Amino acid sequence: MPLLAALGLSKSYSGVRVLDAVDFGVERGEVHALVGENGAGKSTLIKILGGAVRSDAGRVTLDGAPLPAGDPLAVRRRGLSIVYQEFTLVPGLSVADNVFLGRERGRPFLRRTDMLRAAQAVLDELGGGIKASAPVAGLSVAHQQMVEIARALLGDASVLIFDEPSASLSGREVDRLLATIRRLRERGIGIVYVSHRFEEVFALADRITVLRDGRLVTTVPAAGVDRPQLIRWMVGRDVSEEFPSRHVSAGATVMTVANLSAPPRFHEVSFSVRAGEIVGLAGLVGAGRSSAALAILGALPSHGSVALNGLAARFHSPAEAIGRGDVYLPEDRKGHGILPVMSA
């Protein structure tokens, strides 16, 4: 019997079937990749495995014993931990306090030095230069993701589920993460790895399960699968070109950024954007990409020049920028992109 086994899991929301009799399993010392398009049912499946959602039908067992449905804390205590794509950190606490939240060491007095030391050891293994004593509220999105991963690794888990863990990490941080997962596999821990990045799937996975429209398409050894086949299973048809060539005729320049600086975040940034054109702004974590965008929007003090359609556009606030048709979609969607207490 697999270490983790899910049999016949089904789930519907408001009459819409999002999972339909899905079977899934993870062996000891295995990395099992779970892939599928957005809306395929991956997140619902892992939430059921982790106890955050109750299934309408089916059952989940760990080491042959049923896992409690709808009780995430009990599931974690049984040995299954999840690194969710959406962060579950408490901003007002330190990194170490978040890592040990709900399983603090010491009663009635906390052994803070012990917790700091243990948290720092896991963080150092992952890399990134994060201090266990630092407040989470001051960390970048990428570093918050590393704290989520550290929290999962510190527990005595027999199964770890990673939901898009590399989405906000740099190349070097991803390499460290993959190396850590390989070491966990060698220790006999079962790993579920959810990702849209095929290069990571093929680099890590022993088996691959594909979901489409809430149904199980196939579970196969990773060694016998290539990229085109995996895409066919995910979308349900042949895709002749994963990235079709585009022939776009760009128009007049609509934005010009010249010698924009906001020391010490970034210096002398210059680029232009034409109508009908997509310009990529790339760099490692901490290189200043997000800061440059915030400065253009007037959310960060800076000097230099910005022009829209040939007219000077030195905004003093994001509201002023929005009024001129210049908008920003932040990387921290949950923290900066929405007001959760308000309706859509």
N, C-alpha and C positions, 0 to 999 in steps of 0.2 A: 504494500500500500504506500502511496506517496506520502511524504512528510506533511504536505498541505494538500487537501483534496476538496474540490468544490464539485458537487454533483447536481445537475438539473436546475441551476439557478435561473430564476425568472423574476422580472420586476417591471411594473407598469406605473406610469404617472398620468393621472387624469385620462385613463383609457388608452394611452400610448405605450406600447410595449417597447421598452428600452433594452431589456435582456430577455432572451427566449431560450430557456432550457440549455444553458451553457455549462459545459464540463471543463474543469481546469485543475491542473495539479502541478506541484513542485516537489522535486526530489531533494534529498540532502546533498549539499555540495554541488548544486546546479544553478546556473543562471538561465531563467526562463523569460524570454522577451515576449511582451504583450504589445501587439501593434494593431493599428487600424486607423481609419480616417477619423476626423472630429465627428462625434456623434455615434461612433461605432459601439459604444457601451463600455469602454475601458474604465473610465472613472467610476461608473456605477458598480462594476465588478469589484474593483479594489476597495470601494467603500463598504460593500457587503462583506468582503473578506476581513476588513478591519473592524467591523461591528458598528460603523457609523450609520449604515442603512440596513433595514430589515428586508430580506427578499420575500417575494410573494410565494415562492415555491423553491424547493431544493434545500440542500444542507451543506455545511462546511465543517471539515474535521481537521484537527492538527494532532499529529502523532496518534491517529486513530480515534481520538475523543472529540465529540462535538464542541465547536466553539460557541460561546454565548452570543446570541443574535442581539444587536442593538445595544451593546455594551463595550465601547472602545477601550475603556480602562481595563476591563476584565480580559479582553483579547490581548492587550499589550502585556499584561501580567502573565498570560499563558505563553508568551514568547513570540508574538507577531507584531512588528512595528512598521509604520508607514511614514515615508517622507512625502508629504503631499505637495502638489504643485503650488497650491495657495498656502501661504505661510500661516502657521498657527502659533507664532511667537507673541510674547507679551512685551511691548516696546518699553515699558517703564522699568523692567528688570534687567539685570546684567546678563551677559552671555551665559555664565556659569549657572545662574539661577534658572534661566530658560532650559538649559540642558538637563538640569535635575528636577524640573518642575513636576510635582506629583510623586517623586521618588527621592526626596531629599534625604541626606545622610545625617543621622544624629537625632535623638529624642531625649529630653525635651529641647536641648540646645543644638542648633545646627553646627556641623563640623565644616565651616566655610572654607578653611584652609585646605582641607582634604578634597572638597568639591572643586575648588579652584584648580588644584593640582591635577585632578583627574580630567576635568574638562579641558584644561590646557594641553594635556598629553594627546587627546583625541584631535583637537584643533591643529596641533603641530603636525600630526600625521597627515591630515588633509591638506595642509599648507594654506597660504593666503595671508599669513601674518596677523591673525585675529587674536586679540587679548581676551582671555576668559573674564576679566574684570570689567571689560568695556560695556557701556549700556547699549542694548540692542537698537534703541531709537536712533543712534548715530551711525549705524552701519549701512553700507550700500546694499542694494538688492542682492547682488552676488554674494556678499558676505553673510547676509541673513539666510540665504539658501545653504551656505556651508554650516551655519549653526543648526539648521533643521537636520542636516545630514549627521552632524556630530551627536545630536540628541538621540537619533535612531541607533547609531553605532554604539553608544555607551551602554545601552541596555543589554541584558542577557537574552538576546533574541535568537531563536532558531530559524525564523523566517523574516526577511526584510523586503519591503516593497518600495521601490523607487518610482515615483510618478514624475516623469520629465525632469529629473534632477539637474540636468546640465543646461537647461534653457537659458539661465542668466550667467553662466560661468564662462570664463575665458578658456582658451585652448590649454594653457598650462594647468589650470584648475581642473579641467575635464580629465586630463591625463592622470592627475593625482587621484581623482575620484575613481576612474576605471581601475587603476592599480590597487586601490583600497578594496574595491569589489572583488577583484581576483583573489586577494588575500583572504577575504571573508569566505569565498567559495572553497578555498583550500582548507579552511577550518570546519567545513561541513555545513555551513549555513546555507539555507535555500534562499535564492534571490529572485524576485520578480522585478523585471526592468521594463518600464513603460517609456517609450521614446518614439519620436518621429524621425530621429536622426539614424538613418540606416547604417552609417559607418560605425556608430557605437553598437548597434544591434549585432552586426556581423563580427565586431571585435570581441564581444563579450559572450554572446548567447550560446548555450548548448542546445536549447530547443526554442522554437518560435511558435506562438499561437497568434492567429489572425482572427479578428472580429470584424464583421461588417453588418451594419444595421441591426445590432443587438444579437446577432447569431454567430455561432462558432463556424468559421470557414474551414480551418485546418489547424492541426498541431503537428509539426514536423521537426526533425533534427536540423539545426542551423547549417550544418556542413553541406547539405544537399540543396540549398536554396540560393538563387542569385537575385539580384536587385529587380530585374524585370518581372520575374515570377512573383516576388513579394508584392510588387505594385499591382499586378493582375489580381491577386487574391484580395487585396485591400479595396480596389475600386470595382471589381466584378467585370472587367473587360480588358482587352489589350490596349496598352498605351504606347503608341509608337514613339513618342518623344516625351520624356519626363519634363524637359525644359524646352518647349518649342522656340525656334528663333523668332525674334520680334523685329519688325521694321517700322520704327516710329520716326516720324518727321517732327523733330522738336522745333518749336516756334521761337518767339522773341524771349529775351531774358526777363524773368519776372521777379527774381530776387538776386541781389548781390550783397555778399558779406565781404568786407575788406578790413584786414588788420584788426579783427575783433580780439580783445584780450580781457581776461578777468583773473589776474594773478592772485594766488599761485595755481589756480585751476587749469588755465590754458593761456597760450600766448600766440598772437599774430595768426589767427585763423582767417583764411580767405577762400571763398568759393562762390559759384553762381549756379542758379537753377533756371532752366528754360521751360517754357510752357510745354506740357506733354512729356516731361522728362522726369525720371526718378534718379535722384542722386543719393548714393550710399555714403554714410559717414561712419567709418570703421576705426577700431582701435581697441587696445587691451582695456580691462577694467581699470578705471582710474585715469585713463588717458585724457578725459575732458569732453567726451562726446555729449553726454547729457548736460553738462555745464554750458557748453556752447549753445545748445538748443534753448536752455533756460535764459541765457543772456540775450539771444535774439528776440525772445518773447517778452523781455523786460522784467523777468522774474529774478534776475541776478545782475548786480551792478557791473558794468563793463565799460570799456572805451574802444573806439573804432567806429566803423560805419556800416549801417544796414540800409538797403534801399529796396522798396517794392515798386515794381513797374516804373523805375526811374526816379521815384520820389523818396526822399529821406524818410526813414522809418525807425527812429530811435525811441522805442516804446519805454514808458515808465512803469507799466504794469501789464500783466497778461490780459486784463479786460480791454485795455487800449489796443493790444495786438489783435484780439479776437474781433474787435470792431472794424479793423482794417482787413480782415479775412485771413489772418495768420494764426493757425491753431496748433496745439501741441498735444499729442497722445503720450502720456508718461509711461515709463517702463514699470513703475509701481502702480498698476491699475487699481488695486484694492485700496492702497493708502492715499493716492493722489488723484486718481481718475474719476472716482465716484463719491457720492455722499450716501452711505448705506442706509441711513434712516429715511431717505426720500424715495419716492417712487421713480420708476424709469422716466 
